[in-house]
Amino acid sequence: HQPAPELTRPGPAVRSGRNGPRPVPARGGDCNLIWTLTLNAVLDHVYSVPEAASDAAMAERSEHLAAGKGINVSRALSALGRRSVAVVLCSADTADAYRTELGSLGVVPRLVIGLPQTRRHVTILRPGTPLHIRERGLAAQPGTPVRLEIALEDIASGDDVAFCGSAAPGLPPDILPRMVRTLTARGARVWVDMSGEP
């Protein structure tokens, strides 16, 4: 895939929100967009080792991915030839990694900087059962719910919106039902595949 450009609708190249200018995604002929939301981004580190070791092992292969459940949905849509907008809650130091990853997939990125640090997951691929080490992540910073609302301002009637994965600690318990109500009131179709609190 070619990197996704900073697309715009007919009219101004950017619109000014309370956080300043941001790209506005282009709409196709039917004017409907698919949006995916990742409310607790993760950096996946995957290591393949040849055998179980008691204290140390040399990795035969490693992968380091800017990931999240919503991003996985956007990745699958891209493989099917469908464009999407990925709204990703992450930390400032990982924004470039997410922008690069999404751009390589042809996905329009809309990053919400609201975490002090993006959590890490480590997977050890070894003979037998893989070992997964997961972080819950740090609490979202103050003001993050407002920044998320701003990121969703362009969702319109007929758009499809998928909330995926888990929500970052520290977000209000009612943030998901509140966003769902707001988006359905606009006429968007909302899909929720999330776990945990809120």
C-alpha positions in Angstrom: 0.0 0.0 0.0 1.1 3.6 -0.6 1.2 5.8 2.5 -2.1 7.5 3.3 -2.0 11.2 2.4 -3.5 13.8 4.7 -6.8 13.7 2.9 -9.4 16.4 2.8 -13.0 16.8 1.8 -14.0 19.4 -0.8 -13.4 22.7 0.9 -10.7 23.7 3.4 -7.7 21.4 3.7 -8.0 21.4 7.5 -10.6 22.4 10.0 -9.8 24.2 13.2 -10.9 22.4 16.4 -10.2 23.3 20.0 -6.9 21.5 19.6 -6.0 23.4 16.5 -6.1 22.3 12.8 -6.3 18.6 11.9 -6.8 16.6 8.7 -10.4 16.0 7.6 -10.7 12.6 5.9 -12.0 12.4 2.3 -15.3 10.8 1.6 -15.9 8.5 -1.3 -18.8 8.7 -3.8 -21.3 7.4 -1.2 -19.9 9.9 1.3 -19.8 7.2 4.1 -16.7 6.5 6.1 -15.6 3.6 8.3 -14.0 4.6 11.6 -12.2 2.4 14.0 -11.4 3.4 17.6 -8.6 2.2 19.7 -9.0 3.6 23.2 -5.8 2.0 24.7 -3.1 1.6 22.1 -0.3 -0.9 22.6 3.2 -1.6 21.3 3.5 -5.3 20.5 6.9 -6.9 20.9 7.1 -10.4 19.5 10.1 -12.7 19.9 10.7 -16.2 18.5 13.0 -18.4 20.5 14.1 -21.9 19.4 13.6 -23.5 22.8 12.6 -22.9 26.4 15.4 -21.4 28.5 15.7 -21.1 32.2 17.5 -17.7 32.3 18.3 -16.4 28.8 17.6 -17.1 25.1 18.6 -15.6 21.8 15.7 -14.5 19.7 15.7 -16.0 16.1 13.3 -13.3 15.0 11.5 -10.3 16.4 8.7 -7.9 15.4 7.8 -4.6 16.9 4.4 -3.3 16.0 2.3 -0.2 16.7 -0.9 -2.1 17.4 -4.4 -2.1 19.0 -7.7 -3.9 18.3 -9.1 -1.0 16.3 -5.9 -0.9 14.2 -6.3 -4.6 13.5 -9.8 -3.9 12.1 -8.4 -1.1 9.9 -5.6 -3.5 8.8 -8.2 -6.1 7.8 -10.3 -3.5 6.0 -7.2 -2.3 4.1 -6.6 -5.9 3.0 -10.1 -5.9 1.6 -9.5 -2.7 -0.3 -11.6 -0.5 2.0 -10.3 2.8 3.4 -10.9 3.7 7.0 -10.1 6.3 9.6 -8.3 5.0 12.7 -8.8 7.1 15.9 -6.0 6.0 18.3 -5.5 7.1 21.9 -1.7 6.9 22.5 1.2 8.8 24.0 3.2 11.6 22.3 6.4 9.6 22.1 4.6 6.9 20.0 2.6 9.1 17.7 5.1 8.9 14.8 5.1 5.1 15.0 1.3 5.0 14.7 1.3 7.5 11.9 3.9 5.5 10.0 2.1 2.2 10.6 -1.3 3.4 9.6 0.1 5.3 6.6 1.7 2.2 5.3 -1.7 0.5 5.4 -3.4 3.3 3.5 -5.4 4.1 6.7 -6.1 7.8 7.6 -4.7 8.4 11.1 -6.4 10.5 13.7 -4.2 10.4 16.8 -5.4 11.5 20.2 -2.5 12.3 22.5 -3.8 11.5 26.0 -1.6 8.8 27.6 1.6 9.5 29.6 3.0 6.3 28.1 1.6 3.7 25.6 1.5 0.3 27.2 3.7 -2.6 25.9 2.8 -6.3 25.3 5.5 -8.9 24.9 4.9 -12.3 23.3 7.5 -15.1 23.4 6.9 -17.6 20.6 8.5 -20.9 21.8 7.9 -24.6 21.4 4.6 -25.5 23.0 2.5 -22.7 24.4 3.4 -19.0 23.7 4.0 -16.7 26.7 2.1 -13.5 26.7 3.0 -10.6 29.0 0.5 -7.8 29.0 0.3 -4.3 30.6 -2.9 -2.7 31.6 -1.4 0.7 30.9 -1.3 4.1 32.7 -4.2 6.3 33.4 -5.3 8.7 30.7 -4.3 12.3 31.2 -6.8 15.0 32.3 -8.7 16.4 29.3 -8.5 13.2 27.3 -12.3 12.7 27.1 -12.7 16.2 25.5 -9.9 15.4 23.0 -11.7 12.2 22.1 -14.9 14.0 21.5 -13.1 16.5 19.2 -11.6 13.6 17.2 -15.1 12.2 16.6 -16.6 15.5 15.5 -16.5 14.6 11.7 -18.4 11.3 12.1 -21.7 11.8 10.2 -24.9 10.1 9.3 -24.3 6.8 7.5 -20.8 6.3 8.8 -19.8 3.0 10.4 -17.9 3.3 13.8 -16.2 0.3 15.5 -15.1 0.6 19.1 -12.5 -2.2 19.7 -10.4 -3.6 22.5 -10.2 -2.0 26.0 -10.4 1.5 27.3 -7.4 3.1 29.0 -7.6 3.4 32.8 -8.7 6.7 34.1 -11.3 7.3 31.4 -14.8 8.0 32.9 -16.9 4.9 33.3 -19.7 6.4 31.2 -17.5 7.6 28.3 -18.4 4.6 26.0 -22.2 4.8 26.3 -22.0 8.6 26.1 -20.1 8.5 22.8 -22.3 5.8 21.4 -25.4 7.9 22.2 -23.8 10.9 20.5 -22.9 9.0 17.4 -26.1 7.2 17.0 -28.0 10.4 17.4 -26.1 11.7 14.3 -27.2 8.7 12.3 -23.9 6.7 12.5 -24.0 2.9 12.8 -22.0 1.9 15.9 -20.4 -1.5 16.6 -18.8 -2.3 20.0 -16.3 -5.1 20.7 -14.7 -4.1 23.9 -13.8 -5.6 27.2 -13.1 -4.4 30.8 -13.9 -1.1 32.3 -15.2 1.5 31.6 
